[in-house]
Amino acid sequence: MALESVAERRGSTLVFHRPPAVAAFAAVGGKKESEGPLGSGFDLTDPDTTFGEASWEKSEVRMQTLCAERCLKKAALPQDKLDLVFAGDLQAQCTASGYALRTLGAPMAGLYGACSTMAEGLALAGCFCAAGYTRHALAMSSSHFCAAERQFRFPLDYGGKRTPTSQWTATAAGSVLVEPEGTGPFIRAVTFGRVTDFAIKDINNMGAAMAPAAADTLLRFFADTGTGPADYDRIFTGDLGQVGSTLLAALCEKQGLKLPNHSDCGLLLFDQKAQNTGAGGSGAGCSAAVLAAHILPGLRTGAYDKVLFMATGALMSTTTFQQKESIPGIAHLVCLSAREKG
Amino acid sequence: MALESVAERRGSTLVFHRPPAVAAFAAVGGKKESEGPLGSGFDLTDPDTTFGEASWEKSEVRMQTLCAERCLKKAALPQDKLDLVFAGDLQAQCTASGYALRTLGAPMAGLYGACSTMAEGLALAGCFCAAGYTRHALAMSSSHFCAAERQFRFPLDYGGKRTPTSQWTATAAGSVLVEPEGTGPFIRAVTFGRVTDFAIKDINNMGAAMAPAAADTLLRFFADTGTGPADYDRIFTGDLGQVGSTLLAALCEKQGLKLPNHSDCGLLLFDQKAQNTGAGGSGAGCSAAVLAAHILPGLRTGAYDKVLFMATGALMSTTTFQQKESIPGIAHLVCLSAREKG
């Protein structure tokens, strides 16, 4: 029956026999994101970051809706043809996604993976298309700096001082439409992450909290597939930032693995110094937008042939933080390539 | 390739050719749940509802962990054999599940579907097992009255008055282990829900907010499969409560459909009058526990042959409520049967 016809399970990695294809993608961002190094890769940016709405939470809903609409438009796919949307975000009870789907009208499987959501959604959409469950599955995620700041840290008006290890939540959304076949890029393999906790308690140092999860998933993927960093043009994590990236390198080196071709979405989205974004970008929308504004375009243009996209999430809340709990991390991995085979 | 070998897609419903099987299930609850009509169906209940923890949020983590452990024990499956866990809950950023998975150690796909989470997770676990992606997939969800009250409404100490339409969040967790084959019960078909909003703004009347989503999913499922209420021994919703159940009946009757065999998990878990639970039980753990303490046992003993399990969720947060947004609902449906065919 199904197993061998759809995917090969190697350890905890699923390798697709007939890799599902990315049919279209879109990225939408705020003003700061438009001014960053990837600004020109966005399909749409809003000069005042409100997206014409009266609250930051509503702005995020609107941004995510616009992003999905752009993505479908690029694929010339009517909304009512969408079989399933895998979506989630950082707002409590994932309301940015829930309210965006109210407008889109498609069936929805709501996700929570914090900043790992885009990789989780893309992996699930890939699995659903490879099995033929969906002809058109959308993965999407978003975050909004102003909504996240007041939820997780301080309202903007308070003017709280930022620590050097703190990251800057991106105001961004990314959508990727996946189909069972096409011209690519292709989803070649996926590895779902395990919750990992190295007892980091500093809510302003989430890169450190997520790095162990990233190392765990990456090392499992390499062991499962018998591959190494040299088999990929680039290994993208998101969003470890400067601190988490350094820690990931150290954790991998402890296991005898060097990562010379590692880039972090949080370090690609902003110019850290010129844009004053601390240890780098973060937020569920950061890796989602970098995927749609940089990684997938790069696979289309030939800049990359085969890459790993591994989004990382910190699974705490303000309640667990106030209760002095440590911050668990998770990282989901998706192997993407320009070609269907090889 | 895959599509026809794994499932038939009828409209937005997936009907499995070789239905995945429920290998084991477990329900864990609090004191009030142990005193309700389904009390004897629980695998474990805690007499003081703290589960030995110092905060209600930690109690929920412990309850969910215990529930997963019981479920795996009943299947004699070591934790490290779990391929993937689909889990979510009501706490902001789904921390009950994230922290429970920190202990369990298995790969996790985090979900957010509010009180619909158990059906969403069971549907995804079914899809993953039917496609052979996972040999052992766990679906689980939970809620804790005391954690939910202080998050969504008032801290218990405030002693807030409850309205007659308000529901009582269950202190309960349910876990279901799904495998590609077995002796059953079997997951025959799944329908993912659409976000539906009838402009209900009363946070104390979530049954009304969710009823339109339940009607939408149920009517789509019947249309997709060419079946009707008479083809099922019972149609379980969760958790519409008294108000939502009445509305669901009215909405279906408008479409010419009577539901003489409808039961709501929120009305099964508690004795409304004797236990003073308002319009009935609710919470992501309510339908999860009723599934594991009543529905699945009923399919094993022969009390039921074929049923629909349709969990409903209200996708608001305290932020959207304070911003005077209406409450969107969602309902995911899973068709379960004692037999693999027929």
Interface residues (C-beta under 8 A of the other chain):
Chain A: M1 A2 L3 E4 S5 V6 A7 R9 S12 L14 R18 S55 E57 K58 D83 L84 G88 L90 Q91 A92 Q93 C94 T95 S97 G98 Y99 L101 R102 G105 A106 P107 M108 A109 G110 L111 Y112 G113 A114 E120 A123 L124 C127 F128 A130 A131 G132 Y133 Q151 P180 T191 F192 G193 R194 V195 T196 D197 L315 M316 S317 T318 T319 T320 Q323 E325 P328 I330 H332
Chain B: M1 A2 L3 E4 S5 V6 A7 R9 S12 L14 R18 S55 E57 K58 D83 L84 G88 L90 Q91 A92 Q93 C94 T95 S97 G98 Y99 L101 R102 G105 A106 P107 M108 A109 G110 L111 Y112 G113 A114 E120 A123 L124 C127 F128 A130 A131 G132 Y133 Q151 P180 T191 F192 G193 R194 V195 T196 D197 L315 M316 S317 T318 T319 T320 Q323 E325 P328 I330 H332
